[in-house]
Amino acid sequence: MKPAASIPQQIVAMMQAEAWAPGTHLRAQALADRLRVSRTPVNEALEVLEGKGVLRRERNRGYFLEMEVADLPAELMEASPDDEPDVLSAAYFRIAEDRLRGVLPDDLSEAALRSRYTLTTAQASAVLSRIAQEGWIERKPGYGWTFSTMLTTPDSLLQSYRLRLALEPAALLEPGYRLDPQVLARCRAAEMHLLKGGIATDEADKLHNRGVNFHESLVEASGNAFFIDTIRRVNRVRRLLSYRSMQDRTRYKEHCRQHLQILDLLERGRNEEASVAMREHLTSTLRNLESISGILQPQSAKTPAKAPAKSVAKTPSRKRPAAAT
């Protein structure tokens, strides 16, 4: 019988299965809930991972992922079948697309999910835990699961971007705005990763998480709790449509350069110019979303769902620029 994986190994397995981006915040209580242990062994595991350079501890904030998942130390990898991550990822994206297409009910049991997606009990538990952590499903009192409200129409996604247009440029102008140099460097490294090939190779969830991390990091630097709470809520509910928009990624290089320009301006303390650049960036993204409304429209329930493509089409389409950021 295979020995149970250690707590550090289990946390690392989550990082791999869910493609956590550098800068991801590891909250001890959330991890304890997922692993069904107390906070004490989780805190000890986080210290171990910090000692191995996997995590970075920030005073009064907690632990953050310091490295790319691909660079995690081999000794922390939990032995598992080679195809397990692929099975979990495929099921995750099928559930996301099926929910977006309206073929899944608001409430469902774990048994129904196992049957529909041909998953083992452990696999179903892992996928549901991931979705719950991302905030688009919740465990019902007593039995079963219920999906949270998410954006499912192009119009609702456009509305969310108009809200962001009002919020994010203003956040950069807040009194006392300060973007930590380490956070800035982490955001810059993420954009360079994309420009060096990540746009074509990263899974949709990883690409979405990088964009979320960029925008939330910049808003968090404002110190305005209302701005921070709002941007987190908006990013949570737009996840599924964001995945669908990534079927075409032809404009992601432009988005990366815009992100880098904003970071450069903030690094030099030119927040007013950075605010203007953020407004132009979000306005451009909003126009792009309007131009790919065909991709975002609900599909027929009879149309087989498929995970968002990893790579950019060989012949870029001028009519369907990538939008989500």
C-alpha positions in Angstrom: 0.0 0.0 0.0 1.4 3.4 -1.0 2.1 5.6 2.0 0.0 8.8 2.3 1.7 11.9 0.9 3.0 14.4 3.4 1.2 17.7 3.8 3.9 19.6 1.9 3.6 17.0 -0.9 -0.2 17.4 -1.0 0.1 21.2 -1.2 2.6 20.9 -4.0 0.2 18.4 -5.8 -2.5 21.2 -5.6 -0.1 23.6 -7.2 0.6 21.3 -10.0 -3.0 20.2 -10.6 -4.4 23.7 -10.5 -1.5 25.4 -12.3 -0.9 28.0 -9.6 0.9 31.1 -10.8 3.9 32.7 -9.0 2.4 35.1 -6.4 -0.5 32.9 -5.5 -1.5 33.6 -1.9 -1.6 30.4 0.2 -4.1 30.8 3.1 -3.5 28.4 5.9 -7.2 28.0 6.9 -8.3 27.4 3.3 -5.6 24.7 2.8 -6.6 23.1 6.2 -10.2 22.9 5.1 -9.3 21.3 1.8 -6.9 18.8 3.3 -9.3 18.2 6.3 -6.6 18.8 8.9 -6.0 21.4 11.5 -4.0 24.6 10.8 -1.0 23.4 12.8 0.3 20.8 10.3 -0.5 23.2 7.4 1.5 26.0 9.0 4.4 23.6 9.6 4.2 22.5 5.9 4.2 26.1 4.7 7.4 26.7 6.8 9.0 23.7 5.1 8.1 24.9 1.7 9.4 28.4 2.5 12.7 26.7 3.6 13.0 25.0 0.2 12.4 28.3 -1.6 9.0 27.3 -2.9 7.2 30.0 -0.9 7.9 33.5 0.2 6.7 34.8 3.5 5.6 38.4 3.8 5.1 40.1 7.1 1.5 40.4 8.2 0.3 38.9 4.9 1.3 35.2 4.9 2.8 32.9 2.3 3.0 33.3 -1.5 4.2 31.0 -4.3 7.7 32.1 -5.3 8.4 29.9 -8.3 6.9 28.5 -11.5 5.2 25.1 -10.9 7.5 23.6 -13.5 10.5 24.4 -11.3 9.2 22.8 -8.1 11.7 20.5 -6.3 11.5 16.9 -7.4 11.6 15.6 -3.8 8.3 17.3 -3.1 6.4 15.7 -6.0 3.8 13.2 -5.0 4.0 10.0 -7.0 0.9 9.5 -9.2 -0.1 8.0 -12.5 1.3 10.0 -15.4 -2.1 10.8 -16.8 -3.8 11.9 -13.6 -3.2 15.7 -14.1 -4.6 15.4 -17.6 -7.7 13.6 -16.4 -8.4 16.2 -13.7 -7.7 19.1 -16.1 -9.9 17.7 -18.8 -12.8 17.1 -16.4 -12.4 20.6 -14.9 -12.7 22.3 -18.3 -15.6 20.1 -19.4 -17.4 21.1 -16.2 -16.6 24.8 -16.8 -17.9 24.6 -20.4 -21.0 22.6 -19.5 -21.9 25.0 -16.8 -21.5 27.9 -19.2 -23.6 26.1 -21.8 -26.4 25.6 -19.3 -26.4 21.8 -19.4 -25.6 21.4 -15.7 -28.2 22.1 -13.0 -27.6 24.6 -10.2 -27.5 21.7 -7.7 -25.8 18.4 -8.2 -24.5 15.5 -6.2 -20.9 14.2 -6.2 -22.2 10.9 -7.5 -23.9 12.5 -10.5 -20.7 14.4 -11.3 -18.6 11.1 -11.1 -21.0 9.4 -13.4 -21.3 12.2 -16.0 -17.5 12.7 -16.2 -16.3 9.2 -15.5 -14.3 10.1 -12.4 -13.2 8.1 -9.4 -14.2 9.3 -6.0 -10.7 10.8 -5.4 -10.7 12.6 -8.8 -14.2 14.0 -8.3 -13.2 15.3 -4.8 -10.1 16.9 -6.2 -11.9 18.7 -9.1 -14.7 19.9 -6.8 -12.2 21.2 -4.2 -10.5 23.1 -7.0 -13.7 24.6 -8.2 -14.8 25.5 -4.7 -11.5 27.2 -4.0 -12.0 29.3 -7.1 -15.5 30.3 -5.8 -17.9 29.0 -8.4 -19.3 26.1 -6.5 -20.2 25.6 -2.8 -20.9 22.6 -0.7 -24.6 22.5 0.4 -25.4 21.9 4.1 -25.6 18.2 4.6 -25.4 16.8 1.0 -24.5 17.8 -2.5 -23.1 20.9 -4.2 -24.6 24.2 -5.6 -23.0 26.3 -8.3 -22.5 30.0 -7.5 -23.7 32.8 -9.7 -21.3 33.4 -12.6 -21.3 35.6 -15.7 -22.6 33.5 -18.6 -23.5 36.1 -21.3 -21.4 38.5 -23.4 -23.4 41.4 -22.1 -22.7 40.6 -18.5 -19.0 40.3 -19.2 -19.0 43.7 -21.0 -20.7 45.2 -17.9 -18.0 43.8 -15.7 -15.4 45.5 -17.8 -17.2 48.8 -17.6 -17.1 48.5 -13.9 -13.4 47.8 -14.0 -12.9 50.9 -16.2 -14.4 53.0 -13.4 -12.4 51.2 -10.6 -8.9 50.2 -11.7 -7.6 53.6 -13.1 -9.0 55.2 -9.9 -7.2 52.7 -7.7 -3.8 53.8 -9.1 -4.5 57.4 -7.9 -5.4 56.5 -4.3 -3.4 58.6 -1.7 -0.5 56.5 -0.4 -0.5 54.1 -3.3 2.5 51.9 -3.1 3.3 48.8 -5.2 5.8 46.6 -3.4 9.0 46.2 -5.6 8.8 42.4 -5.2 5.2 42.4 -6.4 6.1 44.6 -9.3 9.0 42.3 -10.2 6.8 39.2 -10.0 4.2 40.8 -12.3 6.9 41.8 -14.8 8.3 38.3 -14.8 4.8 36.8 -15.5 4.4 39.1 -18.6 7.9 38.2 -19.9 7.0 34.5 -19.5 4.0 35.0 -21.7 6.0 37.0 -24.3 8.6 34.2 -24.4 6.1 31.6 -25.4 3.6 31.2 -22.6 0.8 32.7 -24.7 0.9 29.7 -26.9 1.5 27.0 -24.3 -0.2 28.0 -21.1 -3.5 26.4 -20.3 -6.5 28.8 -20.2 -6.8 28.6 -16.4 -3.1 29.6 -15.9 -3.4 32.4 -18.4 -6.5 33.7 -16.6 -4.8 33.5 -13.2 -1.9 35.5 -14.5 -4.2 38.3 -15.7 -6.1 38.2 -12.4 -2.9 38.4 -10.4 -1.7 41.4 -12.4 -4.8 43.4 -12.0 -5.5 42.4 -8.4 -1.9 43.2 -7.3 -2.1 46.7 -8.7 -5.5 47.3 -7.0 -4.3 45.9 -3.7 -1.4 48.4 -3.7 -4.0 51.1 -3.3 -4.8 49.9 0.2 -8.5 50.7 -0.4 -10.5 47.7 1.0 -13.6 48.5 -1.1 -11.7 48.6 -4.4 -9.9 45.4 -3.4 -13.1 43.5 -2.5 -14.8 44.6 -5.7 -12.1 43.6 -8.1 -11.8 40.1 -6.4 -15.6 39.6 -6.8 -15.6 40.7 -10.4 -12.6 38.4 -11.3 -14.3 35.4 -9.6 -17.5 35.6 -11.6 -15.9 36.2 -15.0 -13.7 33.1 -14.9 -15.8 30.9 -17.2 -16.3 33.4 -19.9 -12.6 34.3 -19.7 -11.8 30.7 -20.5 -14.0 30.8 -23.6 -12.5 34.0 -24.9 -9.1 32.4 -24.9 -10.0 30.3 -27.9 -8.3 33.1 -29.8 -5.1 34.7 -28.4 -3.9 36.8 -31.2 -3.8 40.1 -29.2 -2.2 38.8 -26.1 1.3 40.1 -27.0 -0.2 43.6 -27.2 -1.9 43.1 -23.7 1.5 42.0 -22.3 3.2 45.1 -23.6 0.4 47.3 -22.2 0.8 45.6 -18.8 4.6 46.2 -18.9 4.1 49.8 -19.8 1.8 50.3 -16.7 4.4 48.6 -14.5 7.2 50.8 -15.8 5.1 54.0 -15.1 4.2 52.8 -11.6 7.9 51.9 -10.9 8.8 55.5 -11.7 6.1 57.0 -9.6 4.1 58.3 -12.6 0.7 57.1 -11.3 -1.4 59.6 -13.3 0.1 58.4 -16.5 -0.3 54.8 -15.3 -3.9 55.5 -14.6 -4.4 56.8 -18.1 -2.6 53.8 -19.6 -4.8 51.4 -17.5 -7.9 53.1 -18.8 -6.7 52.8 -22.4 -5.8 49.2 -21.8 -9.2 48.3 -20.4 -11.0 50.3 -23.1 -9.0 48.3 -25.8 -9.9 45.1 -24.1 -13.6 46.1 -24.0 -13.5 46.7 -27.8 -11.9 43.4 -28.4 -14.6 41.6 -26.3 -17.3 43.3 -28.4 -15.6 42.0 -31.6 -15.5 38.3 -30.4 -19.1 38.2 -29.1 -19.6 35.2 -31.4 -17.1 33.1 -29.4 -18.7 34.2 -26.1 -22.3 33.4 -27.1 -23.9 30.3 -25.4 -23.4 27.2 -27.6 -26.0 24.5 -28.2 -26.2 21.9 -25.5 -25.7 19.3 -28.2 -22.4 20.8 -29.2 -19.6 18.7 -27.6 -17.6 20.8 -25.1 -13.9 21.1 -25.4 -11.1 22.6 -23.3 -9.8 26.0 -24.5 -7.0 25.6 -27.0 -3.4 26.1 -25.8 -1.9 27.4 -28.9 -2.4 30.4 -31.2 -3.9 29.6 -34.6 -1.3 29.6 -37.4 -3.3 32.2 -39.4 -4.4 34.9 -36.9 -7.9 36.1 -37.4 -8.4 39.9 -37.7 -12.0 39.6 -36.6 -11.5 37.7 -33.3 -8.7 39.3 -31.2 -8.1 37.7 -27.8 -9.7 39.8 -25.1 -9.7 38.5 -21.5 -7.1 40.1 -19.3 
